[in-house]
Amino acid sequence: MRSAPSARLLEGFAAIREELGIPVGFDPTVMEAAKRAVDGVSAARPRAGADPVDRTEIEFVTIDPPESMDLDQAVHIETRGNGYRVHYAISDPAAFIGNGDPVNAESLRRGLTLYSPDGRTPLHPAVLSEGAASLLPGEDRPSILWTLDLDATGELTGVEVLRAIVRSREKLSYRGAASLLDRGEAPRTLRLLREVGLLRAEIERQRGGVSLNLPGQEVVHDGDCYRLVWETKVDIEDWNAQISLLTGMAAASIMVEGGIGLLRILPGPEPGVLEEIRRAALAMGIDWPDDMDYAERVRTLEPNIPSHASLLAQAVRALRGADYVFFDGELPEQSTHWAIAAQYAHVTAPLRRVGDRFTNEVCLAIHSGSEVPEWALDGLPRLPDILRDARRREGSLDRAMVDFVESMVLADRVGEVFEATVTKTVGRGRSRIQIPSVAVSADIEGRLDPGTRVEVRLVAADPARRAIELEVVG
């Protein structure tokens, strides 16, 4: 795998952020407000809500990418009779951020933490997101503590949500946690996470939820260079995601019952889309029995099999159109997330997604029978537009960064021939291909059958335009 030197790439990354209007750093007034909040608020006396309860005796751990310091979630699982009790502590930036605070205004302007190969554009200043509000190990931290009781099959039987002081015991990486499990050295929480994660995955399957094992391009820093790789996951990421999903579904139920909130929604696919995906599978020789639905078929696809990778690329069509919807009173006509096959809300990443700070506050108020704070009521109606705009910026940034690195990695390989797989047709007379050896995905002239293996020659690679040109050999 060849890499591209970092000096030119860093300049290119900065130019892309400037082109897209991605902010660099924070205004001094925002930084000063964040520092004042940290100095003036203790874990035991947060700014928002009632005094928290002390839950520092619970032995939480966090599981994140190794470089992450903005730790949103900490988990602890124990058995309870024949079932389980899941404690899921979520960071509580509202403990530090006031309604008229410059930090609040800036977080609403940004919407999301944005990720680039050379770093992050955070939602909050690091003094909060990587400091006082982050669930760092060995530190007492304010949190929104979700307690989720499950029966022996993993079904949810009870929910409690309150403000609590928690203390994580250890910061684990996904691969580090997976290694502990493989060696039989994992703490009990990780072993139970595997049990609960598998049970919840089976419930998802029975519910008709959709889980795509879709390979994605990732730009990684490698010494003095950057390179492209196909992103791979370990099983514990899926198990951990099941806990987040469970919490989001519980949050949606609370908000729907309370008649106010913010839901993450996804309408079902347009008529005919699923049938087109099925026909594409059969054309590529992928078995799809009449009694097997979309969710079951795509769940078992393997991205390392060329024909399966092609079908996965087309299966994404069914998942387009995710959005946010605010409601106060009557539930909107579209209130479910088609891929999750349930009502769902984002609540588990408030350090990286601004809406989660508001949805957690709504859940706390409804669950305790109190009024939703005025600052949350004021912000909720604006959040769908804020989060839509932030998602668009995120998508534009991701595409531009990958296109740029592709062109840089291939700049000195013009004329070389690569083996590729056709993943789908795009527009008139063009096709999308994947080149596994360099982790490149690109469009090419010609309408080719998905799943076909072809040889392509690199005709041009232009970092200035963030573009590459390929042609089919023969």
N, C-alpha and C positions, 0 to 999 in steps of 0.2 A: 504494500500500500504506500504510494508516494504521498508526500506532504507538501504543503506550501509554506515558505518562510513567513515568519510572523510580522516582520517590519512593514511590508506592503499591505498585508492583511489588516493590521491594526489601523493603518491610515484609511483603508477601504471601509472597515467597520464604522469608524467615526464618521466618514462621509455619508454612509447610508443613514445613520441615526440623524445627522443634520438634515439630510434630504427629506426624511419622514417626520421631522419635527419632534424627535424623541428628546426629552430634556436631559441635560447634563448637570448632575448635582442638584442641589436645592437652593432656593433663595435664602439669603441669610436670615430673614424673618422667620422662615419655616424652621431652619436649624435652631435658632434661638428659642422658639416656642417648644420644640421637641426637648431641648435640654432643660428648659424650665419645668416641663411636665415631669421629666425623669427625676429632677431634684426635688420636686414638690409632692410626689406621689410615692407611697410605699406599697409593697405588695399587699399588706394587711389593710391599707386604707386607700383603695382605688378611688378615682374620681367618679366613676359611674356606678349607679345602682346601690343596693344594700351592702352592708359589710359582708365580706365573703366568709365562708366556713373554712376551717383548717382541714385540708386533706393531704397534708404532707406525709402522712404515714403510708400512703399508697405508693407502691414501688413502680412508678411509671418509667417507660423508656420511650425514646423517639427513634424513628426509622426514616432516614432521608438519604438523598445523595450525599456522598462523603464531604463535599465542599460546602454544603448548605449550613448557614448559621441562622437563617430566619426560620425558626422551628415552630410551626403552627400547631402540630398535633403531638400528643403523647398518649400512649396506650398502656392499659393494664387489664388483664383478663384473669378471672378466677372462676372456679366451678361454684355452682349454687344449686344444691340438691342434685337433680339429674340434668340440670342445664348450666347456664353460664351467666356471669355478670361481666359486662364490658364497661370499663371506665375509659372514657375518651375525653381528655382534657384539650381544649382549644384555646389558643392564645387570646388574650383579651385586650387589644389595643384601645378599646373604649375606656379602659381604666386610666388612660393617659391623655386622651384626646377629647376636647370639649367642642361644643357645637360651633362657637364663633372662632375657634382656634385656626390659625393659618395652616396647621398640619391637616386639619379636616378638609379645608378648602383645597389644598394641594392634592390630597388623596382622591378627592372627587374629580379633580381635573385629570389625574393620571388613570384611575380606574383599576389598573393591574400592575403588578411587577412584570417587567419585560426582560426577556433573557436574550443575550447576545453571546457569541462564542468567547468574547473577551471579558465578560462580566454581566452585571445586571443593572437595570434601571429600576430601582426599588420603588414601591408604593409609598413607603415611609422612610424617613431618615434612619440611618443605621443605628443611631443611639437607641431607637425604639425597636426596629425590626430585627436587628442582630444583637440587641442588648436587653433593655429592661422589659420588653414585651415578648421576647423570644424564650421558648421553654428549654433553656440551656440546662445541662446537667448540673446538679448540686446547688441550684439557685431556687429560692422561693419566688414563685411567679403567680400573678393573678391569672385566672383562667375562667372559661365557661366550661363547666364539667358536666358532660353528658354521661348518665348512667343508664345502660341499656341491658335489660334482663331478657335472656333468651331461654327457650325450652331446650330439650335434648336434641331436637331436630334443627335448631338454629332460628326458629321463628321468634319474633319479638313479642314479649309478653308484658313489658312494663318500661316506662321511660321517666327519668327525672333529669331536670336541667337546672343548674344553679351556679352562682358564682362561688369559686373556691380558690384557696391558695394551694398550689401543688408544687412538688419538687421532683423533677426527673432524676433518675439515678444514672442513666447512661445514654449517650448519643451513639446510635448504631447506624451503619450504612446498610443498604439493602443486601449487598453482596456479603458484608460481614455477618449480618444476621443469618443469611442463608448458609454461610459456612458453619456457623455455630450449630444450626439445626442438622446439617449433614454430618458433623462430627459427634453429634449426641451431647453437646456441651451447652445447649441453649437454655436460658432461664425459662421457668414455667410459663411466663406470659407468651413467649415466642412459640412454645409448643402448643399452647391453647389457641394462639392466633392462627396457626395452621389448621387446627380442628375447626374453629369457627369459620375461617375463611372458606374452607372446603364445603361446609354446611351451607353457608350463604351463597356460594356459587351454584350449588345444586338447587337452592330455592330460586335463584335468578333463572336458572334453566327452566324450572317448572313454571315460573311466572311468564316465561316468554321473553325475558330480557336478552338484549343483543350485546355480545362481547366480541369485538373484532381484534384478532391478533395481527394488527397491521404493522408491517415494518416501516420505520421512519428514518429519514436521513438525519444524522446528527454530526455537527462540527465539534471535534474534540481537540483540545490543546495537547500537543505531544512534544515536550521539550521546547525547542525554539521554533516549532512549526505547528500548523493546524492541519488536520486531515478529516476526511469524511468517512463515516462508518454507518452501517445499518444498526440502528438502535435495537438492542436486545434487552429483554426483561428477565428477571428471576421470579419464581413463583410467589415469593413473599410480597412482591409488589402488588400482585393481584389480590392476595389475602388482605393486605393492608387497605387496598382500595375498597374491598368489600365492607370494611368497618366504616370508612368514610361514606360509602353509599348508603349503608344502613342508617347512619346518623342523618344524612340528608333527607332520607325518606321519612324518618321520625319527625324531623323539623317541619317538613311539608305538612304532615298530618296535624301537627300542633297549630300551624298557621291557618290551614283550611278550617279546622274546628273553631279557631278564634276569629275567623272572618277577615283577616288582614295579613298581608305578607308579600313576599316576592318569590315566585317559582321559576325554576329552570324548566323550559318546556321544549318539546320537539314534536311537531305534527307527524302523522304517518306519511309515508312516501306517496308521491303522486300515483294515480291509477296507472297500472301497467309497468311500473318500474321494477317491482319484484319479479314479475314474469319475464322481463327483459334480462334480468340478472340470471334467472334460472336458465333461460335459453342460451346465454353466454356460457354457463357452466357445462351444459350438455354439449355445446359445440366444441368445447375444449376437452371433452372426454371425461369430465368430472361427474361422477354419479350423483344424482339428486332424485331420490324416490318421490313419488307423488305425495306420500303422506309425511314427508319431512319439510318443516317450515323453514323460512329464511334464517331465523335465529339459530336453529339447530345446525343447519348446514354450514354457516359461516363460522360458528364457534369451533369447528373441528378442522378448519383449513390451516395448513402449515405454510408459513411464508417462505420457507427455504425450498419448497417445491415450486418450480416455475409456473405451472398452470394454476396452482393455488394462489400464488402471489398476484397473478393476473386477475383472478376472480376477486380477491380481496380489494384490489384497486378499484374494481367496478362496484363492489358491494357497498362502498362508501356512499354511493349515490343515494342510497336509502336513508342515510343519516344526515342529510343536509337540511338546514333550516332551524337549528337550535336557537332559542331566544330566551329572553326573560320577560315575565309579565307581572306587573304589580296589581294587586286587588285590595279593595277596602269595601267589604260588604259582600255583594254578589260575586260568586266565583266565575272567572272568565270561561267562555265556552271551551277554549283550549287550555287545559290545566294539567295535562299529563305529559310525561316524557316518553315518547314511543319506544326508544331503545331500552330504557329502564323498565318500561311496562308498569309505571306507577307514577304517582305525584312525587316531585323531588324538588329540593331546594339546596342551594349552596350555603353551607355554614362552617365548613371545616378549614378554611384558609384565609382568615381575616388579615394576616400580615401581607398577603399577596393579592387579595381580591377585595376591593372596597365594599362590595355589597354584603359580604359575610358579617361584617361588624354590625350592620343594621338588622339582618335577619336573626342573628343570635339574640339581639336585644328584644326583638319582637317575641321570640320564643320564650325568653326569660319572663317577660311581662305576662304573656298569656298563661304560661304554666303556673305562675305564682298568683294569678288572679288580680294583678295590678294593671295600671294604665301603661300603655306603651309610651316611653319618654317622647317629649316634644321633638327633640332633635332627630329621633328615628322617624317619626311621622313626617317631618319636613323633608327628609332625604329620600324616603322610599319611592315616591312617584317619579323622581328623576333618575333613579338607578337603571332602569332598562336602557334608556338612551346612552347613559354614561358607559355602561358595560358593553353595549353593542359597538360604540365607537372604539373602546379600548380593544375589543376583540379584533376589529378590523385593522387597527394599528399593529397588533400582535401578529396577525397573519401576513401583513405586508412586510414587516420586519423579518419574520422567519423566512419567507420566500426570497427576499433580497439577499439575506446573509448566505443562504445555501447556494443560490445562483452565483454569487460572487466567488465563494470558495470553490465551487465546481470549476469555474473558468480559470481560477488561479492554479488549482491542482493539475489541470489538463493543459495549461498554457504551453508547456514544453513537450507535449506529446502529439502535436498535430501530425497527421499522417498515419498514426498507429491504428491498428484494427483491434476491436474488442468484441467479445461475445456478449450478447444481450438477449433479453426476453421482452417480447411485446406484452404490455400490461393492459392497454385499452386503446380504442380509437378516440381521437379528440378533434372535434370539428370536421371540416371537410378535407379529406385527403391527407390527414396527418394521424400519427400514432404516438403513443407514449411508450418508452422503453425503459428498462432498468439494466444497468451495467454492474453486475455484482462485484467485479474485481476492483472498481474504484468508487463503489457506493454512489453512483450517479443515476439520476432519473431525469430523462429529457424527452422532448418532442422531436419527431423526425418526419420528413416528407414521406408520404405514401400511406395508403390505407391497408394495414396489415392485420392479420387475424390475431386476436389476443391469445396468449399462450405460446405463440410461435417463437422459436429460437432463431436468431439472426446474427450475422456478423455486421458490425458497423465500423466505418472509418471516421475518425475525427478530422473534420475539414477545417475547422477554425475554433479558437477559444479566445474570447476578447473580454478580459477583466473590466475594461472601461465601460462596456455595455452590459456586463454581467451575463454574457451569452456564450453558448457553444453551438456549433453546427456539426451535425453528423449526417452521414449518408449510408444507405445499405450497400454492402459489398455484393456484387454479382447480380 
